[in-house]
Amino acid sequence: MDQSLATDLNKAAFGPDFHWGVSTAAFQIEGAAETDGKGLSVWDVFASRKNKIKNGHRPGDACNFYHQYADDIGLMAELNIPNFRFSLSWSRLLPAGVGAVNPKGIDYYNRVIDTLLEKGITPWVTLYHWDLPHALEQRGGWTHRDIVSWFSEYTALCAQHYGDRVKHFMVMNEPSVFTGAGYFLGVHAPGRRGLSNYLKAIHHSTLATATGANILRAALPKAQIGTTFSCTHLEPYTHSPSHIRATQRVDTLLNRTFIEPLLGLGYPIADFSVLKKIEKYIQPDDYDKMAFDFDFIGIQCYTREIVKASLWTPYIGASIVKASQRKVPHTLMNWEVYPEAIYEMIKKFSAYPQIKKLIVTENGAAFPDVWQSGAVNDVKRTEYLQGYLKEVLRAKREGHKTDGYFVWTLTDNFEWAEGFHPRFGLVHVDFETQQRTVKNSGLWYRDFLK
């Protein structure tokens, strides 16, 4: 890495048009699961089941953002955060997923958006961040082709009520995660397993993404429309051909399968034979329906993974060598701290000529924070952010598409199946009292953005 980056890490080095912000998700922060007419989501149901969430945690009020949004937005303004990425809860707006609209849900997000704008903060809205209405899951969820029309109805509703003020939309968040963990491995909501469920969910979420983006484009021609993907820098365990081939298969699945059809390239079936089974769910005109000309693509990169061949792993023939096994620095999620990963993924995705702009829409880390005497001295998180930002700047200076960076996340929250244990926030939350304390990493980010 260029040694000058160590001294050049300041906001100005990224240029005046670079987008800075923080990212959140409705289910992880709002609470109020059955308040003011909201319907249950698949995560409300999944988290209520025994042994699904680490340490038996239940989301409860989460961060109580539903009631404390004005204070948290005020805190964002104090931290000089200019852009706030948040998701809308589908089941808060349409309790049954389709049909009757919940006016209190509509009003709630109107208040959030208006408060952001009053504070000079630009709203970036994610339409789907994993919290599918439970009523739709009972009808098949992402395995049912009708979900494309269900999602279309929801998208049109969001455009109608919020498109006059929201100018940046993201259609989906990390489809590889909610399909893989939720419909193949069963470790996330809704807890389904099996290859057929997974392949259906892949194809239907891809169709829904492009369809939703087209609805937004037609209704809001001046809006910036994007979608986001998780991505991971992968390296083989050794240079043996078997490990290299295994790494290529994992790369195809994690980093290519979900973005390439949306870019008009189709599924990378030739490089991962199992994907050929998806063809039975593809109708003749689907390939045209899957492609969309996005204004930007969001990538979400946290770590590097080391891959080795594994004859005993079905379909993929590969396994991950965990960071703790390799005895390298890692976070509470057992993700290696490897700043170069974000450079490599920006470089990889930037190489797609169909991508106009590339924004890091999530990056951050969970460490064992300690609240002491009204402060949280989270040195490791600050060092993590600085290290990864140096690599973002490196990518930008080399001419790769690099147009923004959003920290995950504003406040500690309910971290899906990991419960409240891993804390990612720039702001510490006492989940019993809902007291907020800005961590030292948050103070650093505030000064960086000033």
C-alpha positions as CSV (number, residue, x, y, z in Angstrom):
1,M,0.0,0.0,0.0
2,D,1.2,3.5,-0.8
3,Q,2.7,4.9,2.5
4,S,1.3,8.3,1.7
5,L,-2.2,7.0,2.4
6,A,-1.3,6.9,6.1
7,T,-1.0,10.7,6.2
8,D,-3.6,11.5,3.4
9,L,-6.6,9.8,5.1
10,N,-8.9,12.8,5.4
11,K,-12.3,13.6,3.9
12,A,-10.9,16.0,1.3
13,A,-8.7,13.3,-0.2
14,F,-11.8,11.5,-1.5
15,G,-13.2,14.5,-3.4
16,P,-16.2,16.7,-2.9
17,D,-18.7,14.3,-4.6
18,F,-17.9,11.3,-2.4
19,H,-20.9,10.0,-0.4
20,W,-20.4,9.5,3.3
21,G,-22.9,7.9,5.7
22,V,-24.1,5.2,8.0
23,S,-26.3,2.2,7.3
24,T,-29.1,0.5,9.3
25,A,-31.9,-2.0,8.8
26,A,-35.5,-1.7,10.1
27,F,-35.8,-5.0,11.9
28,Q,-32.5,-4.5,13.7
29,I,-33.2,-1.1,15.1
30,E,-36.9,-0.3,15.2
31,G,-38.5,-2.6,17.7
32,A,-42.3,-2.0,17.9
33,A,-43.0,-5.3,16.1
34,E,-46.7,-5.2,16.7
35,T,-47.2,-1.5,17.3
36,D,-49.6,0.8,15.3
37,G,-50.9,-1.9,13.0
38,K,-47.6,-3.5,11.9
39,G,-47.8,-7.1,10.7
40,L,-45.4,-9.8,11.7
41,S,-42.3,-10.3,9.6
42,V,-40.5,-13.6,9.1
43,W,-37.8,-12.4,11.5
44,D,-40.4,-11.6,14.2
45,V,-41.5,-15.2,13.9
46,F,-38.1,-16.8,13.5
47,A,-36.6,-14.9,16.5
48,S,-39.5,-16.1,18.7
49,R,-38.6,-19.8,18.1
50,K,-36.4,-21.7,20.5
51,N,-32.7,-22.0,19.8
52,K,-32.8,-19.9,16.7
53,I,-31.0,-16.8,18.1
54,K,-27.7,-17.0,19.9
55,N,-27.9,-17.0,23.8
56,G,-31.7,-17.1,23.5
57,H,-31.9,-13.4,22.8
58,R,-35.2,-11.9,21.6
59,P,-35.3,-8.6,19.6
60,G,-37.8,-6.9,21.9
61,D,-37.5,-3.2,21.5
62,A,-34.1,-3.6,19.7
63,C,-32.8,0.0,19.7
64,N,-36.3,1.5,20.0
65,F,-35.7,3.6,16.9
66,Y,-39.4,3.5,16.3
67,H,-39.9,5.8,19.2
68,Q,-36.5,7.4,19.5
69,Y,-35.9,8.2,15.8
70,A,-35.9,12.0,16.4
71,D,-33.2,11.7,19.0
72,D,-31.1,9.4,16.9
73,I,-31.4,11.6,13.9
74,G,-30.3,14.5,16.1
75,L,-27.3,12.5,17.2
76,M,-26.4,11.8,13.5
77,A,-26.4,15.5,12.9
78,E,-24.1,16.1,15.8
79,L,-21.8,13.4,14.3
80,N,-21.7,15.3,11.0
81,I,-23.2,12.3,9.2
82,P,-24.6,13.6,5.9
83,N,-26.3,10.5,4.5
84,F,-28.5,7.9,6.3
85,R,-29.2,4.5,4.7
86,F,-32.2,2.8,6.3
87,S,-34.8,0.3,5.2
88,L,-38.5,0.3,5.2
89,S,-40.4,-2.5,6.9
90,W,-42.6,-4.1,4.3
91,S,-45.0,-5.5,7.0
92,R,-45.3,-2.1,8.7
93,L,-46.6,-0.6,5.5
94,L,-48.6,-3.6,4.2
95,P,-49.3,-5.9,7.2
96,A,-50.4,-8.8,5.0
97,G,-47.7,-8.1,2.4
98,V,-50.3,-7.0,-0.1
99,G,-53.7,-5.4,0.0
100,A,-54.7,-3.1,2.9
101,V,-52.2,-0.3,3.6
102,N,-51.4,0.6,7.2
103,P,-51.7,4.5,7.3
104,K,-49.8,4.7,10.6
105,G,-46.8,2.9,9.0
106,I,-46.9,5.3,6.1
107,D,-47.0,8.2,8.5
108,Y,-44.1,6.9,10.5
109,Y,-41.6,6.8,7.6
110,N,-42.9,10.2,6.5
111,R,-41.9,11.6,9.9
112,V,-38.5,9.9,9.7
113,I,-37.8,11.3,6.2
114,D,-39.0,14.8,7.1
115,T,-36.9,14.8,10.3
116,L,-33.8,13.7,8.3
117,L,-34.3,16.5,5.8
118,E,-34.9,19.1,8.6
119,K,-31.5,18.1,10.0
120,G,-29.8,18.4,6.6
121,I,-29.3,14.6,6.3
122,T,-30.1,12.9,3.0
123,P,-32.2,9.7,3.2
124,W,-31.1,6.6,1.3
125,V,-33.9,4.1,1.4
126,T,-33.5,0.3,1.1
127,L,-36.8,-1.3,0.1
128,Y,-36.0,-4.8,1.2
129,H,-33.6,-5.7,4.1
130,W,-34.7,-9.3,4.8
131,D,-37.9,-8.7,6.8
132,L,-40.5,-10.3,4.5
133,P,-44.1,-10.2,5.8
134,H,-44.8,-13.5,7.5
135,A,-48.2,-13.6,5.7
136,L,-46.3,-13.9,2.4
137,E,-44.0,-16.5,3.7
138,Q,-47.0,-18.6,4.5
139,R,-47.9,-18.4,0.8
140,G,-44.4,-19.5,-0.2
141,G,-42.3,-16.4,0.3
142,W,-39.3,-16.1,-2.0
143,T,-39.9,-19.7,-3.4
144,H,-43.2,-18.6,-5.0
145,R,-43.0,-16.8,-8.3
146,D,-45.9,-14.5,-7.4
147,I,-43.6,-12.7,-5.0
148,V,-42.4,-10.7,-8.0
149,S,-45.9,-9.2,-8.2
150,W,-46.2,-8.9,-4.4
151,F,-42.9,-7.0,-4.3
152,S,-44.0,-4.8,-7.2
153,E,-47.1,-3.7,-5.3
154,Y,-44.9,-2.8,-2.3
155,T,-42.4,-1.0,-4.4
156,A,-45.1,1.1,-6.1
157,L,-46.5,2.1,-2.7
158,C,-43.1,3.2,-1.5
159,A,-42.5,5.3,-4.6
160,Q,-45.9,6.9,-4.3
161,H,-45.5,8.0,-0.7
162,Y,-41.8,8.8,-0.4
163,G,-40.5,9.5,-3.9
164,D,-41.1,13.2,-3.7
165,R,-38.4,13.5,-1.0
166,V,-36.2,10.4,-1.3
167,K,-33.8,10.6,-4.2
168,H,-31.7,7.5,-3.5
169,F,-33.2,4.1,-3.5
170,M,-31.7,0.6,-3.0
171,V,-34.0,-2.2,-4.1
172,M,-32.5,-5.2,-2.3
173,N,-30.0,-5.8,0.4
174,E,-27.6,-8.8,0.0
175,P,-29.8,-11.3,-1.7
176,S,-27.0,-14.0,-1.4
177,V,-27.4,-13.9,2.3
178,F,-31.2,-13.9,2.8
179,T,-31.5,-16.7,0.1
180,G,-28.5,-18.7,1.3
181,A,-29.0,-18.5,5.0
182,G,-32.8,-18.3,4.9
183,Y,-33.7,-20.8,2.2
184,F,-30.8,-23.2,1.9
185,L,-29.0,-23.5,5.3
186,G,-32.1,-22.5,7.4
187,V,-30.0,-20.5,9.9
188,H,-31.8,-17.2,9.2
189,A,-35.5,-16.5,8.7
190,P,-37.6,-18.1,7.5
191,G,-35.5,-21.2,8.3
192,R,-36.1,-23.2,5.2
193,R,-33.6,-25.7,3.8
194,G,-32.8,-27.4,0.5
195,L,-31.4,-26.7,-2.9
196,S,-34.8,-26.3,-4.7
197,N,-35.9,-23.7,-2.2
198,Y,-32.6,-21.9,-2.6
199,L,-32.6,-21.9,-6.4
200,K,-36.2,-20.6,-6.5
201,A,-35.4,-17.9,-4.1
202,I,-32.3,-16.9,-6.1
203,H,-34.3,-16.5,-9.3
204,H,-37.3,-14.9,-7.9
205,S,-35.3,-12.3,-5.9
206,T,-33.4,-11.5,-9.1
207,L,-36.6,-11.0,-11.0
208,A,-38.1,-8.9,-8.2
209,T,-35.0,-6.7,-8.1
210,A,-35.1,-5.8,-11.7
211,T,-38.9,-5.5,-11.7
212,G,-38.8,-3.2,-8.6
213,A,-36.1,-1.1,-10.2
214,N,-38.1,-0.6,-13.3
215,I,-41.1,0.5,-11.3
216,L,-39.0,3.0,-9.5
217,R,-37.6,4.3,-12.8
218,A,-41.0,4.7,-14.3
219,A,-42.4,6.5,-11.3
220,L,-39.3,8.5,-10.3
221,P,-37.2,9.2,-13.4
222,K,-34.9,11.6,-11.6
223,A,-34.1,9.2,-8.7
224,Q,-30.8,7.4,-8.3
225,I,-31.6,3.7,-8.2
226,G,-29.3,1.0,-7.0
227,T,-29.1,-2.3,-5.2
228,T,-26.6,-3.9,-2.9
229,F,-24.6,-7.1,-2.8
230,S,-22.5,-8.7,-0.1
231,C,-19.1,-9.7,-1.4
232,T,-16.0,-11.4,0.1
233,H,-12.4,-11.5,-1.1
234,L,-11.4,-15.1,-1.4
235,E,-8.0,-16.8,-1.6
236,P,-7.1,-20.5,-1.8
237,Y,-5.7,-22.3,1.2
238,T,-2.7,-23.3,-0.9
239,H,-1.8,-23.1,-4.5
240,S,-2.8,-26.7,-5.2
241,P,-5.2,-27.0,-8.2
242,S,-8.0,-28.5,-6.0
243,H,-8.0,-25.5,-3.6
244,I,-7.8,-23.0,-6.5
245,R,-10.8,-24.7,-8.2
246,A,-12.8,-24.7,-4.9
247,T,-12.1,-21.0,-4.5
248,Q,-13.3,-20.3,-8.0
249,R,-16.6,-22.1,-7.3
250,V,-17.1,-20.2,-4.1
251,D,-16.3,-16.9,-5.9
252,T,-18.8,-17.7,-8.6
253,L,-21.5,-18.4,-6.0
254,L,-20.9,-15.5,-3.6
255,N,-19.6,-12.8,-5.8
256,R,-21.1,-13.4,-9.3
257,T,-24.4,-15.3,-9.2
258,F,-26.5,-12.5,-8.0
259,I,-25.1,-9.5,-9.8
260,E,-24.3,-10.8,-13.2
261,P,-27.9,-11.6,-14.3
262,L,-28.9,-8.0,-13.3
263,L,-26.1,-6.7,-15.4
264,G,-27.5,-8.6,-18.4
265,L,-24.9,-11.4,-18.3
266,G,-27.1,-14.2,-17.1
267,Y,-26.3,-16.7,-14.4
268,P,-22.7,-17.9,-14.4
269,I,-23.8,-21.5,-15.0
270,A,-20.7,-22.4,-17.0
271,D,-18.5,-21.8,-14.0
272,F,-20.6,-23.5,-11.4
273,S,-22.5,-26.6,-12.6
274,V,-25.0,-26.8,-9.8
275,L,-26.5,-23.5,-11.1
276,K,-27.7,-25.4,-14.2
277,K,-30.6,-26.7,-12.0
278,I,-31.9,-23.1,-11.8
279,E,-32.9,-23.3,-15.5
280,K,-36.1,-25.3,-14.6
281,Y,-37.4,-22.2,-12.9
282,I,-36.6,-19.8,-15.7
283,Q,-39.4,-18.9,-18.1
284,P,-38.6,-17.9,-21.8
285,D,-38.6,-14.1,-21.3
286,D,-37.0,-14.0,-17.9
287,Y,-33.5,-13.1,-19.1
288,D,-34.8,-9.9,-20.5
289,K,-36.7,-9.2,-17.4
290,M,-33.7,-9.7,-15.1
291,A,-31.5,-7.0,-16.5
292,F,-31.6,-3.3,-15.4
293,D,-29.4,-0.3,-15.9
294,F,-28.7,0.7,-12.3
295,D,-27.4,4.2,-11.5
296,F,-25.1,2.7,-8.8
297,I,-24.2,-0.6,-7.2
298,G,-23.7,-1.0,-3.5
299,I,-21.1,-3.5,-2.3
300,Q,-20.8,-4.7,1.3
301,C,-17.4,-6.1,2.2
302,Y,-16.1,-7.0,5.7
303,T,-13.4,-9.6,5.4
304,R,-11.3,-12.1,3.5
305,E,-12.0,-15.8,3.5
306,I,-9.5,-18.7,2.9
307,V,-11.0,-21.5,0.9
308,K,-10.0,-25.2,0.8
309,A,-11.3,-28.1,-1.2
310,S,-13.7,-30.3,0.7
311,L,-15.1,-33.5,-0.8
312,W,-17.6,-33.8,2.0
313,T,-19.4,-30.5,1.4
314,P,-22.4,-31.0,-0.9
315,Y,-22.7,-29.0,-4.2
316,I,-19.9,-26.6,-3.6
317,G,-17.0,-29.0,-2.7
318,A,-15.3,-26.3,-0.6
319,S,-15.0,-25.1,3.0
320,I,-13.8,-22.0,4.8
321,V,-10.8,-22.0,7.1
322,K,-12.0,-19.8,9.9
323,A,-9.9,-16.8,11.0
324,S,-9.6,-18.1,14.6
325,Q,-8.1,-21.4,13.2
326,R,-5.6,-19.4,11.2
327,K,-4.7,-17.3,14.3
328,V,-5.1,-14.0,12.5
329,P,-6.7,-10.8,13.9
330,H,-10.5,-11.2,13.8
331,T,-13.7,-9.6,15.0
332,L,-16.4,-11.0,17.3
333,M,-18.0,-12.5,14.2
334,N,-14.8,-14.4,13.6
335,W,-14.2,-12.4,10.5
336,E,-10.6,-11.7,9.7
337,V,-9.5,-8.0,9.9
338,Y,-8.0,-7.7,6.4
339,P,-8.3,-4.2,5.0
340,E,-7.0,-5.1,1.6
341,A,-10.2,-7.1,1.0
342,I,-12.2,-4.0,0.4
343,Y,-9.7,-2.8,-2.2
344,E,-9.8,-6.2,-4.0
345,M,-13.6,-6.2,-4.1
346,I,-13.9,-2.6,-5.4
347,K,-11.4,-3.5,-8.1
348,K,-13.3,-6.7,-9.0
349,F,-16.7,-5.0,-9.2
350,S,-15.4,-1.9,-10.8
351,A,-14.2,-4.1,-13.7
352,Y,-17.8,-4.7,-14.8
353,P,-18.3,-2.0,-17.6
354,Q,-22.1,-2.1,-16.9
355,I,-21.6,-0.6,-13.4
356,K,-21.6,3.2,-13.5
357,K,-20.9,4.0,-9.9
358,L,-19.8,1.8,-7.0
359,I,-20.5,2.7,-3.4
360,V,-19.5,0.8,-0.3
361,T,-22.9,0.7,1.4
362,E,-21.7,-1.3,4.4
363,N,-18.4,-1.8,6.2
364,G,-17.7,-2.1,9.9
365,A,-16.7,-4.4,12.7
366,A,-17.9,-5.9,16.0
367,F,-15.5,-6.0,18.9
368,P,-16.0,-6.6,22.7
369,D,-16.8,-3.0,23.7
370,V,-16.6,-1.9,27.3
371,W,-18.7,1.0,28.6
372,Q,-16.7,2.6,31.4
373,S,-17.4,5.9,33.2
374,G,-19.6,7.2,30.3
375,A,-17.2,6.3,27.5
376,V,-16.4,3.4,25.2
377,N,-12.7,3.4,24.1
378,D,-13.1,1.1,21.1
379,V,-9.6,1.4,19.7
380,K,-9.9,-1.7,17.5
381,R,-13.0,-0.4,15.7
382,T,-11.3,3.0,15.0
383,E,-8.3,1.2,13.6
384,Y,-10.5,-1.1,11.5
385,L,-12.3,1.8,9.9
386,Q,-9.1,3.7,9.2
387,G,-7.4,0.7,7.7
388,Y,-10.3,-0.1,5.4
389,L,-10.8,3.5,4.4
390,K,-7.1,3.7,3.4
391,E,-7.8,0.8,1.0
392,V,-11.0,2.6,-0.3
393,L,-8.8,5.6,-1.0
394,R,-6.2,3.5,-2.7
395,A,-8.9,2.1,-5.0
396,K,-10.1,5.5,-5.8
397,R,-6.7,6.9,-6.6
398,E,-6.0,4.0,-8.9
399,G,-9.1,5.0,-10.9
400,H,-11.5,2.3,-9.8
401,K,-15.2,3.2,-9.5
402,T,-15.3,4.4,-5.9
403,D,-18.1,6.9,-5.1
404,G,-19.1,6.5,-1.4
405,Y,-18.6,4.7,1.9
406,F,-21.3,4.0,4.6
407,V,-20.3,2.6,8.0
408,W,-22.2,-0.3,9.4
409,T,-23.7,0.9,11.7
410,L,-25.0,3.9,13.7
411,T,-26.0,2.2,16.9
412,D,-25.5,-1.2,18.4
413,N,-28.5,-3.3,17.3
414,F,-30.0,-6.8,17.1
415,E,-27.6,-8.6,14.9
416,W,-29.9,-11.2,13.3
417,A,-29.2,-14.8,14.5
418,E,-26.3,-13.5,16.6
419,G,-28.6,-11.5,18.9
420,F,-27.3,-8.6,20.9
421,H,-23.8,-10.0,21.5
422,P,-21.9,-8.5,18.6
423,R,-21.8,-4.7,18.7
424,F,-21.2,-2.9,15.4
425,G,-22.3,0.6,16.3
426,L,-20.5,3.9,16.4
427,V,-22.9,4.5,19.3
428,H,-23.2,2.2,22.3
429,V,-26.7,1.2,23.4
430,D,-27.6,0.0,26.8
431,F,-30.5,-2.3,25.7
432,E,-32.2,-2.1,29.1
433,T,-32.3,1.7,29.5
434,Q,-31.9,2.6,25.7
435,Q,-29.2,5.1,26.8
436,R,-26.9,6.1,23.9
437,T,-23.1,6.7,24.3
438,V,-21.0,7.8,21.4
439,K,-18.0,5.5,21.2
440,N,-14.6,6.9,20.5
441,S,-14.9,5.5,17.0
442,G,-18.0,7.6,16.5
443,L,-16.1,10.7,17.8
444,W,-13.3,9.9,15.3
445,Y,-15.8,9.6,12.4
446,R,-17.4,12.9,13.5
447,D,-14.1,14.7,13.4
448,F,-13.2,13.0,10.1
449,L,-16.4,14.2,8.5
450,K,-16.2,17.7,9.9
